[in-house]
Amino acid sequence: MKLKGKVALVTGAGRGLGRASAIAMAHEGADLVIVSRTPAELEETARVIMDGGGTVVILEADVGRSAEVRQMVDTAVETFGSIDILMNNAAIIGPLKHLYEVEEGEWDRAFAINLKAAFLLSKEVIPHMIRQGSGKIINVTTGMGEIVMPPFGTYSVTKAGLIHLTRIMAEELKVYNIRVNGLDPAVMDTGMQEEIRGFGPAVLGEEVFERFLAMKERGELLSPDRVARLAVFLATTDRVTGENGTENHYRKFGYTGG
């Protein structure tokens, strides 16, 4: 087991990539702390982990609020004694509007979940990792952080910030043997993708809608279970830090799981 004796904290673990990654890490022997705002989804993830013989703690929390972040990290450390792996996966897709139409509250909420949360969680976890002399931080990014695709402007800007946050933290923390990398899952067959298609051409535009719909119909969407193997790789390898990309990008660093 590659992660035996390690403790992983995964946000947005109730579904999609967060759920799949938590289960995959537990399968490799890690103790899990899983976080979401939806207890019922967390309970289902926890049930799968425990049925496989794993150990897991459920925390219902808003990752965009500093007090709740501090409490979840304290709980993880009090329960397991350390945090070896932090996976910043929680995200929201909206608002799907042109930037000039976005309300201030919508903008603030997107940044709180998609970018600020990664900063807050890392800020709380890093002192523990420094003390133990090692750690892995995995930030779930997206190719949309590097391209222009209206009406995903707000989401894209938050993820662009997350990509740069990843690179800066990696440079700052390599002296402490803490590896920080970005995981771009490409386009997965998840609830978020279903939600996006549900907006239809009226919101997405005909071209973007047809592109997403065609990927689904052609069976091109990746399964979260497949991408979770890359999360396990980034949680275990010491060969890479400050990188961001899909599974193909990480093959040059020895990834073979896709």
Secondary structure as GFF3:
##gff-version 3
##sequence-region A 1 258
A	DSSP	beta_strand	7	11	.	.	.	ID=ss1
A	DSSP	alpha_helix	16	27	.	.	.	ID=ss2
A	DSSP	beta_strand	31	36	.	.	.	ID=ss3
A	DSSP	alpha_helix	39	51	.	.	.	ID=ss4
A	DSSP	beta_strand	56	60	.	.	.	ID=ss5
A	DSSP	alpha_helix	66	80	.	.	.	ID=ss6
A	DSSP	beta_strand	85	88	.	.	.	ID=ss7
A	DSSP	three_ten_helix	99	101	.	.	.	ID=ss8
A	DSSP	alpha_helix	104	111	.	.	.	ID=ss9
A	DSSP	pi_helix	112	116	.	.	.	ID=ss10
A	DSSP	alpha_helix	117	132	.	.	.	ID=ss11
A	DSSP	beta_strand	135	140	.	.	.	ID=ss12
A	DSSP	three_ten_helix	143	145	.	.	.	ID=ss13
A	DSSP	alpha_helix	153	173	.	.	.	ID=ss14
A	DSSP	three_ten_helix	174	176	.	.	.	ID=ss15
A	DSSP	beta_strand	178	183	.	.	.	ID=ss16
A	DSSP	alpha_helix	191	198	.	.	.	ID=ss17
A	DSSP	alpha_helix	200	204	.	.	.	ID=ss18
A	DSSP	alpha_helix	206	217	.	.	.	ID=ss19
A	DSSP	alpha_helix	224	236	.	.	.	ID=ss20
A	DSSP	beta_strand	244	245	.	.	.	ID=ss21
A	DSSP	alpha_helix	247	250	.	.	.	ID=ss22
A	DSSP	three_ten_helix	251	253	.	.	.	ID=ss23
###
